[in-house]
Amino acid sequence: MKYTAVQNYINGHFVTPSTDRKLDVISPIDGNLLSTVPMSTNNDLNEAVKAAKAAFPAWSRTPIKERVQVFFRYKYLLEKNLKELAELCSEENGKTYSESVAEIEKCIELTEFAVSLPQLVTGEVLEVSKGVECRTEHVPIGVVASIVPFNFPAMVPNWTIPNAIALGNCMIIKPSEKVPLCCGRLAELLKEAGLPDGVFNIVHGDVEIVEAICDHPHIEAVSFVGSTKVAKLVYQRATKSYKRCLALGGAKNHLMVLPDAKPDMTAQNVAASMSGCAGQRCMAASAMIAVGNVDNIISKICDEAKKIIPGKNLGAVISQESKVRIEKYITEAEHQGAKILVDGRNVTVEGKEYGYYVGPTVIDYVTPEMSVAKEEIFGPVISIMRTETVDEALVIENANPYGNAASVFTQNGGMARYIIDRASAGMIGVNVGVPVPREPFSFGGWNESKFGVGDITGKSSIEFWTKLKKSTTKWNPEAGVNWMS
């Protein structure tokens, strides 16, 4: 075992959980044992909540200009430790080192936005009557929780940590049991940056802890990122306990490729979108709609896909179970009459024979009723459907129950606007394969890709992590008595 056993992080210290139940943490790269992670109990969560509640009064009363100083220092520490964090992220998740570097760079950008929050939550003041003022203030809501997935061990935690804490809340985070190592290192950096004990806590576990977070009477808000099936359950359970909840689910993102698209640019973007992070991201392109005759572009996409080599510039998928599931989708599509143009099944990497690899896969002549066209595969697989018109393509896109992202590749601005107006997705790209908004613009989809109001990052997150206090003041007796009195 390369690392010591993972522990919970409560009140500024790593602590042994009240359980002997553990899971192995396996590197997808080579199948080696990295560590073990505890399956914590309700008692562990109660200790974390107790610590967060105790820290909340002092932290919430600290002026926001002082709170964000922690994140100025945290940003510097992320930059200073970028290489170490990227290596750890790659090791436990399986993505390539360069992808992990990009992930830590995104953490830095997210933190950079958090330090700008004092300029964004100034509130409003207005003299509403002679001598009478009304004022609004954003105030923290209390102890909050964030439940995060395996595919971005550092970035998704940083979707919530900087904003929620800078806005005055105290946080409990539940990492994926598959990738628990990065969060522990982030906790160390936050403490080094000067974050008071108890403001940030980590409780590891599985479904038992997720349910306990949703039910806990002293947790005021829950954010979740994961599959749609679980997002629905989390949203229902958390809101049943009268909590705020923002639960982000899965996706089936459609790229519409028109005949006038730039062939080389389109092929490079489509291939990168479908294979980046081994396709294990909710913004990956997993369905392409070829509008009219774009065979030349499809040929170039296949050429680009063949340049993507498992173990070299394509990382591993998270587990053996994922590898089996992804390959099962490909085989099923083939049996249903689809044509496999590039086949990524049965891949092994020399020297990493126990790793979990699926090669880039391009499937043509897919029909909308096939599973590969409808379901989230979460692997480096793209399914191509064909239509004659843009309106037919939009019918397919709109029928998709998810709504994270959609993109169009075209040189026609009017047609791009037509599709932007009609695609049923929260994030739209034009000649962009992964249309993730950059800060301060917020991340968030529609339909069954998101449950709850608001977005998890950017300006929209302010409303989720704070509540609005309104005060009305009158100091001059000479103003008299009126209907406002």
C-alpha positions as CSV (number, residue, x, y, z in Angstrom):
1,M,0.0,0.0,0.0
2,K,1.6,3.2,-1.2
3,Y,-0.1,5.6,1.2
4,T,-1.2,5.4,4.8
5,A,-4.9,4.6,5.5
6,V,-7.2,7.5,4.7
7,Q,-8.7,9.1,7.7
8,N,-11.5,11.6,8.3
9,Y,-10.6,15.3,8.8
10,I,-12.5,16.9,11.6
11,N,-11.9,20.1,13.5
12,G,-8.5,20.7,11.8
13,H,-7.1,17.2,12.4
14,F,-7.0,13.8,10.7
15,V,-8.9,11.4,13.0
16,T,-9.5,7.7,13.1
17,P,-13.2,6.9,12.2
18,S,-15.4,4.9,14.5
19,T,-15.5,1.9,12.1
20,D,-13.4,-1.0,11.0
21,R,-15.2,-1.2,7.6
22,K,-12.9,-0.1,4.8
23,L,-12.6,-0.3,1.0
24,D,-9.4,-0.5,-1.0
25,V,-8.3,2.5,-3.1
26,I,-7.0,1.1,-6.4
27,S,-5.2,3.1,-9.0
28,P,-6.9,2.6,-12.4
29,I,-3.6,3.1,-14.1
30,D,-2.1,-0.2,-13.1
31,G,-4.4,-1.8,-10.6
32,N,-2.0,-1.2,-7.6
33,L,-3.3,-0.7,-4.1
34,L,-2.9,3.0,-3.1
35,S,-4.6,3.1,0.3
36,T,-7.8,2.1,2.2
37,V,-10.7,4.4,2.9
38,P,-13.1,4.1,5.9
39,M,-16.8,3.7,5.6
40,S,-17.7,6.1,8.3
41,T,-20.8,6.0,10.5
42,N,-23.4,8.5,11.7
43,N,-21.2,9.1,14.8
44,D,-18.4,10.3,12.6
45,L,-20.7,12.7,10.8
46,N,-22.1,14.0,14.1
47,E,-18.6,14.8,15.2
48,A,-17.9,16.7,12.0
49,V,-21.2,18.6,12.2
50,K,-20.5,19.4,15.9
51,A,-17.1,20.9,14.9
52,A,-18.6,22.9,12.0
53,K,-21.4,24.2,14.2
54,A,-18.9,25.3,16.8
55,A,-16.7,27.1,14.2
56,F,-19.6,28.8,12.5
57,P,-20.3,31.8,14.8
58,A,-16.8,33.2,14.7
59,W,-16.3,32.4,11.0
60,S,-19.6,33.8,9.8
61,R,-19.0,37.0,11.8
62,T,-15.5,37.5,10.3
63,P,-15.8,40.2,7.6
64,I,-15.7,38.7,4.1
65,K,-12.7,40.8,3.2
66,E,-10.8,38.9,5.9
67,R,-12.3,35.5,5.0
68,V,-11.1,35.7,1.4
69,Q,-7.5,36.3,2.6
70,V,-7.4,32.6,3.3
71,F,-8.2,31.9,-0.3
72,F,-5.6,34.3,-1.6
73,R,-3.1,32.2,0.3
74,Y,-4.8,28.9,-0.7
75,K,-4.6,30.0,-4.4
76,Y,-0.8,30.5,-4.0
77,L,-0.5,27.1,-2.3
78,L,-2.4,25.4,-5.2
79,E,0.1,27.0,-7.6
80,K,3.1,26.0,-5.5
81,N,1.9,22.4,-5.2
82,L,0.5,22.0,-8.6
83,K,2.8,19.2,-9.7
84,E,2.2,17.1,-6.6
85,L,-1.6,17.6,-6.7
86,A,-1.7,16.7,-10.4
87,E,0.3,13.5,-9.8
88,L,-2.0,12.5,-7.0
89,C,-5.1,13.3,-9.0
90,S,-3.7,11.2,-12.0
91,E,-2.7,8.3,-9.7
92,E,-6.1,7.9,-8.0
93,N,-8.3,8.8,-10.9
94,G,-6.4,7.4,-13.9
95,K,-6.5,10.5,-16.1
96,T,-3.3,11.6,-17.9
97,Y,-0.9,13.9,-16.1
98,S,-1.6,16.8,-18.5
99,E,-5.4,16.4,-17.8
100,S,-4.6,16.5,-14.1
101,V,-2.6,19.7,-14.5
102,A,-5.5,21.3,-16.3
103,E,-7.8,20.2,-13.4
104,I,-5.6,21.9,-10.8
105,E,-5.4,25.0,-13.0
106,K,-9.2,25.0,-12.9
107,C,-9.1,24.8,-9.1
108,I,-6.9,27.9,-9.2
109,E,-9.4,29.7,-11.4
110,L,-12.3,28.8,-9.1
111,T,-10.3,30.1,-6.1
112,E,-9.5,33.3,-8.0
113,F,-13.2,33.9,-8.4
114,A,-13.9,33.3,-4.7
115,V,-11.4,36.1,-3.7
116,S,-13.5,38.5,-5.8
117,L,-16.7,37.8,-3.8
118,P,-16.4,40.9,-1.6
119,Q,-17.0,42.9,-4.8
120,L,-20.1,40.8,-5.7
121,V,-22.0,40.6,-2.4
122,T,-22.0,44.3,-1.4
123,G,-25.8,44.3,-1.0
124,E,-27.9,47.3,-1.7
125,V,-29.0,50.4,0.3
126,L,-31.8,52.8,-0.7
127,E,-33.5,55.7,1.1
128,V,-37.0,54.5,0.6
129,S,-38.7,57.4,2.5
130,K,-37.4,60.6,4.1
131,G,-34.9,59.4,6.7
132,V,-35.7,55.7,6.2
133,E,-33.3,53.3,4.7
134,C,-33.7,49.7,3.4
135,R,-30.7,47.5,3.2
136,T,-30.0,44.0,1.9
137,E,-27.1,41.7,2.9
138,H,-26.0,38.3,1.9
139,V,-25.4,36.2,5.0
140,P,-24.2,32.6,5.3
141,I,-26.7,29.9,5.9
142,G,-24.7,27.7,8.4
143,V,-23.3,24.2,8.1
144,V,-23.4,22.9,4.5
145,A,-22.3,19.7,2.8
146,S,-20.9,18.8,-0.5
147,I,-21.0,15.3,-2.0
148,V,-18.5,14.9,-4.9
149,P,-17.8,12.3,-7.6
150,F,-14.8,10.3,-8.7
151,N,-14.2,11.9,-12.1
152,F,-12.6,15.2,-10.9
153,P,-11.0,14.5,-7.4
154,A,-9.8,18.1,-7.0
155,M,-11.9,20.3,-9.3
156,V,-15.4,19.4,-8.3
157,P,-14.6,19.8,-4.6
158,N,-13.3,23.3,-5.5
159,W,-16.6,24.0,-7.3
160,T,-18.0,24.4,-3.8
161,I,-15.2,24.8,-1.2
162,P,-13.9,28.3,-2.0
163,N,-17.3,30.0,-2.6
164,A,-19.3,28.3,0.2
165,I,-16.6,28.9,2.8
166,A,-15.6,32.4,1.6
167,L,-19.3,33.4,1.9
168,G,-19.1,32.4,5.6
169,N,-20.4,28.9,5.8
170,C,-18.7,25.9,7.4
171,M,-18.5,22.8,5.3
172,I,-18.5,19.0,5.4
173,I,-17.4,17.3,2.2
174,K,-17.9,13.6,1.3
175,P,-15.5,12.6,-1.4
176,S,-16.0,9.6,-3.7
177,E,-14.7,6.5,-1.9
178,K,-12.9,5.7,-5.2
179,V,-10.7,8.9,-5.1
180,P,-10.4,10.0,-1.4
181,L,-6.7,11.2,-1.5
182,C,-6.9,14.6,-3.2
183,C,-9.5,16.0,-0.7
184,G,-7.2,15.2,2.2
185,R,-4.4,17.1,0.6
186,L,-6.7,20.0,0.0
187,A,-7.6,20.0,3.7
188,E,-3.9,20.4,4.5
189,L,-3.5,23.3,2.1
190,L,-6.5,25.0,3.5
191,K,-5.1,24.7,7.1
192,E,-1.8,26.0,5.9
193,A,-3.6,28.9,4.3
194,G,-5.0,29.9,7.7
195,L,-8.5,28.4,7.6
196,P,-9.7,28.1,11.2
197,D,-10.2,24.6,12.6
198,G,-13.8,23.2,12.1
199,V,-14.6,25.4,9.1
200,F,-13.7,22.5,6.7
201,N,-14.3,18.9,7.5
202,I,-14.1,15.6,5.5
203,V,-16.2,12.5,6.2
204,H,-15.5,9.5,4.1
205,G,-18.0,6.8,3.4
206,D,-20.6,5.3,1.1
207,V,-24.4,5.5,0.8
208,E,-24.9,5.4,4.6
209,I,-23.1,8.8,4.9
210,V,-24.8,10.3,1.9
211,E,-28.2,9.5,3.5
212,A,-27.1,10.7,6.9
213,I,-26.0,14.0,5.3
214,C,-29.4,14.4,3.7
215,D,-31.2,13.7,7.0
216,H,-29.0,15.6,9.4
217,P,-31.0,18.3,11.2
218,H,-28.1,20.7,11.5
219,I,-26.9,20.6,7.9
220,E,-28.7,23.5,6.1
221,A,-27.7,22.8,2.4
222,V,-26.4,20.0,0.3
223,S,-24.7,20.0,-3.1
224,F,-24.3,16.8,-5.1
225,V,-22.5,15.9,-8.3
226,G,-23.0,12.4,-9.8
227,S,-25.3,10.3,-11.8
228,T,-28.9,11.4,-12.4
229,K,-30.3,8.3,-10.7
230,V,-28.5,9.2,-7.4
231,A,-29.0,13.0,-7.9
232,K,-32.7,12.5,-7.9
233,L,-32.6,10.4,-4.7
234,V,-30.3,13.0,-3.0
235,Y,-32.5,15.9,-4.0
236,Q,-35.7,14.2,-2.8
237,R,-34.2,13.1,0.5
238,A,-32.5,16.4,1.3
239,T,-35.5,18.5,0.5
240,K,-37.7,16.2,2.4
241,S,-35.6,17.3,5.4
242,Y,-36.3,20.9,4.4
243,K,-32.8,21.6,3.2
244,R,-31.6,23.5,0.2
245,C,-30.3,21.1,-2.4
246,L,-28.6,21.5,-5.7
247,A,-28.0,18.1,-7.3
248,L,-26.2,17.8,-10.6
249,G,-26.7,14.6,-12.6
250,G,-25.6,12.9,-15.8
251,A,-25.6,14.0,-19.4
252,K,-25.9,12.9,-23.0
253,N,-24.3,15.8,-24.8
254,H,-25.1,16.2,-28.5
255,L,-22.7,17.7,-31.1
256,M,-24.4,18.8,-34.3
257,V,-22.0,18.8,-37.3
258,L,-23.1,20.7,-40.4
259,P,-21.6,20.4,-43.9
260,D,-20.0,23.8,-43.8
261,A,-18.1,23.0,-40.6
262,K,-14.3,23.4,-40.8
263,P,-13.2,19.8,-41.2
264,D,-9.9,19.8,-39.3
265,M,-11.0,22.0,-36.5
266,T,-14.2,20.0,-36.1
267,A,-12.5,16.6,-36.1
268,Q,-9.9,17.7,-33.5
269,N,-12.6,19.2,-31.2
270,V,-15.0,16.2,-31.5
271,A,-12.2,13.7,-30.8
272,A,-10.9,15.6,-27.9
273,S,-14.4,16.1,-26.4
274,M,-15.3,12.4,-26.6
275,S,-12.0,11.1,-25.2
276,G,-10.8,13.7,-22.7
277,C,-10.6,12.3,-19.2
278,A,-11.4,9.0,-20.9
279,G,-14.9,10.3,-21.5
280,Q,-15.6,10.4,-17.8
281,R,-17.0,13.9,-17.6
282,C,-20.5,15.2,-17.8
283,M,-19.5,17.6,-20.5
284,A,-18.0,15.0,-22.9
285,A,-19.4,14.6,-26.3
286,S,-21.1,11.2,-26.4
287,A,-23.6,11.7,-29.3
288,M,-22.9,13.4,-32.6
289,I,-25.6,14.2,-35.1
290,A,-24.3,14.3,-38.7
291,V,-26.5,16.8,-40.6
292,G,-26.4,16.1,-44.3
293,N,-23.2,14.8,-46.0
294,V,-20.3,15.2,-43.6
295,D,-18.6,11.9,-44.4
296,N,-15.3,13.7,-45.0
297,I,-15.5,15.1,-41.4
298,I,-16.4,11.7,-39.9
299,S,-13.3,10.2,-41.7
300,K,-11.1,12.9,-40.1
301,I,-12.7,12.2,-36.7
302,C,-11.6,8.6,-37.1
303,D,-8.1,9.7,-38.0
304,E,-7.9,11.9,-34.9
305,A,-9.3,9.1,-32.7
306,K,-6.6,6.7,-33.9
307,K,-4.0,9.2,-32.6
308,I,-5.3,8.8,-29.1
309,I,-3.4,5.9,-27.5
310,P,-4.4,4.3,-24.2
311,G,-1.7,4.7,-21.6
312,K,-0.1,7.5,-23.5
313,N,-2.5,10.4,-24.2
314,L,-5.6,8.6,-23.1
315,G,-6.1,7.7,-19.4
316,A,-7.7,4.8,-17.7
317,V,-11.4,4.5,-16.8
318,I,-12.1,4.3,-13.1
319,S,-12.6,0.5,-12.5
320,Q,-12.8,-2.9,-14.1
321,E,-16.6,-2.7,-13.7
322,S,-16.6,0.5,-15.8
323,K,-14.5,-1.0,-18.5
324,V,-16.8,-4.0,-18.8
325,R,-19.9,-1.8,-18.8
326,I,-18.5,0.5,-21.5
327,E,-17.5,-2.4,-23.8
328,K,-20.9,-4.0,-23.3
329,Y,-22.5,-0.8,-24.8
330,I,-20.2,-1.0,-27.8
331,T,-20.9,-4.7,-28.4
332,E,-24.7,-4.2,-28.1
333,A,-24.6,-1.3,-30.6
334,E,-22.7,-3.5,-33.1
335,H,-25.3,-6.3,-32.6
336,Q,-28.1,-3.9,-33.3
337,G,-26.6,-2.9,-36.6
338,A,-24.4,0.1,-35.9
339,K,-21.0,0.2,-37.6
340,I,-17.8,0.4,-35.4
341,L,-15.4,2.7,-37.2
342,V,-12.8,2.8,-34.5
343,D,-12.9,0.0,-31.9
344,G,-11.5,0.6,-28.4
345,R,-12.5,-2.8,-26.9
346,N,-10.1,-5.3,-25.4
347,V,-7.2,-2.9,-24.8
348,T,-4.2,-3.6,-22.7
349,V,-1.3,-1.3,-22.0
350,E,2.2,-2.8,-21.9
351,G,3.6,-2.6,-18.4
352,K,0.1,-1.7,-17.1
353,E,-1.7,-4.9,-17.8
354,Y,-3.8,-4.6,-14.7
355,G,-5.0,-1.1,-15.5
356,Y,-8.5,-0.4,-16.8
357,Y,-8.3,1.0,-20.3
358,V,-10.8,1.5,-23.1
359,G,-9.6,2.9,-26.4
360,P,-11.4,5.7,-28.3
361,T,-14.4,4.3,-30.1
362,V,-16.4,5.8,-33.0
363,I,-19.7,4.2,-33.8
364,D,-21.6,5.2,-37.0
365,Y,-25.2,4.6,-38.1
366,V,-26.5,4.7,-34.6
367,T,-30.3,5.1,-34.3
368,P,-32.0,7.2,-31.6
369,E,-33.6,4.2,-29.9
370,M,-30.2,2.4,-29.3
371,S,-28.8,2.4,-25.8
372,V,-25.6,4.1,-26.9
373,A,-27.7,6.9,-28.3
374,K,-29.7,7.4,-25.1
375,E,-27.7,6.5,-22.1
376,E,-24.7,8.0,-20.4
377,I,-21.8,5.7,-21.2
378,F,-19.1,7.6,-19.4
379,G,-16.3,6.4,-21.6
380,P,-14.3,7.4,-24.7
381,V,-17.2,6.5,-27.0
382,I,-19.1,8.7,-29.5
383,S,-22.2,7.5,-31.3
384,I,-23.0,9.1,-34.7
385,M,-26.6,9.5,-35.8
386,R,-27.5,10.9,-39.2
387,T,-30.2,13.4,-40.3
388,E,-30.9,15.4,-43.4
389,T,-31.9,18.6,-41.7
390,V,-31.0,20.7,-38.6
391,D,-34.7,20.5,-37.5
392,E,-34.5,16.7,-37.5
393,A,-31.2,17.0,-35.5
394,L,-33.0,19.2,-33.0
395,V,-35.8,16.7,-32.5
396,I,-33.2,14.1,-31.5
397,E,-31.4,16.6,-29.2
398,N,-34.6,17.8,-27.6
399,A,-35.9,14.3,-27.0
400,N,-32.8,13.6,-24.8
401,P,-33.9,13.7,-21.2
402,Y,-30.6,15.3,-20.0
403,G,-29.7,18.9,-20.6
404,N,-26.1,19.6,-19.7
405,A,-24.6,20.7,-23.0
406,A,-25.0,20.8,-26.8
407,S,-22.7,22.1,-29.5
408,V,-22.9,22.9,-33.2
409,F,-20.1,23.0,-35.6
410,T,-20.8,25.4,-38.5
411,Q,-19.5,28.6,-40.1
412,N,-23.0,30.0,-40.4
413,G,-23.7,32.5,-37.6
414,G,-27.5,32.5,-38.3
415,M,-27.7,28.8,-38.1
416,A,-25.6,28.7,-34.9
417,R,-28.1,31.2,-33.4
418,Y,-31.0,29.1,-34.6
419,I,-29.6,26.1,-32.8
420,I,-28.6,28.0,-29.6
421,D,-32.3,29.2,-29.3
422,R,-33.7,25.7,-29.8
423,A,-31.3,23.3,-28.1
424,S,-32.6,22.0,-24.7
425,A,-29.4,22.4,-22.7
426,G,-28.0,24.8,-20.2
427,M,-24.6,25.2,-21.8
428,I,-24.2,25.6,-25.5
429,G,-21.1,25.6,-27.7
430,V,-20.4,26.9,-31.2
431,N,-17.4,25.2,-32.7
432,V,-16.5,24.2,-29.1
433,G,-16.5,20.5,-28.1
434,V,-16.6,21.1,-24.3
435,P,-18.7,24.3,-23.7
436,V,-17.8,24.7,-20.0
437,P,-18.3,28.4,-19.0
438,R,-15.3,30.1,-17.5
439,E,-15.6,32.0,-14.2
440,P,-17.5,34.2,-13.4
441,F,-20.0,32.4,-15.6
442,S,-21.6,29.5,-13.8
443,F,-21.8,25.8,-14.5
444,G,-25.2,24.2,-14.7
445,G,-27.4,22.2,-17.0
446,W,-31.1,21.7,-17.5
447,N,-33.7,19.0,-17.4
448,E,-32.5,15.8,-15.8
449,S,-28.9,17.0,-15.5
450,K,-29.8,19.3,-12.6
451,F,-32.2,19.3,-9.7
452,G,-32.7,22.5,-7.7
453,V,-32.4,26.2,-8.4
454,G,-29.3,28.1,-9.3
455,D,-25.9,26.9,-10.4
456,I,-23.0,25.4,-8.5
457,T,-20.2,27.8,-9.5
458,G,-19.8,31.5,-10.5
459,K,-22.2,34.3,-9.6
460,S,-25.2,32.1,-9.5
461,S,-23.7,30.1,-6.6
462,I,-24.0,33.1,-4.3
463,E,-27.8,32.7,-4.1
464,F,-27.4,29.1,-3.1
465,W,-24.7,29.6,-0.4
466,T,-26.3,32.6,1.2
467,K,-29.6,33.9,2.4
468,L,-30.8,37.5,2.0
469,K,-31.3,39.7,5.1
470,K,-33.4,42.8,4.7
471,S,-33.2,45.6,7.3
472,T,-35.2,48.9,7.5
473,T,-33.9,51.7,9.7
474,K,-35.2,55.1,10.9
475,W,-33.2,57.3,13.2
476,N,-34.9,60.8,12.8
477,P,-38.0,61.3,14.9
478,E,-38.9,64.4,12.9
479,A,-39.7,62.1,10.0
480,G,-43.0,61.5,11.7
481,V,-45.3,58.5,11.5
482,N,-46.5,57.1,8.3
483,W,-47.7,53.8,6.9
484,M,-44.2,52.4,7.0
485,S,-44.0,52.8,10.8
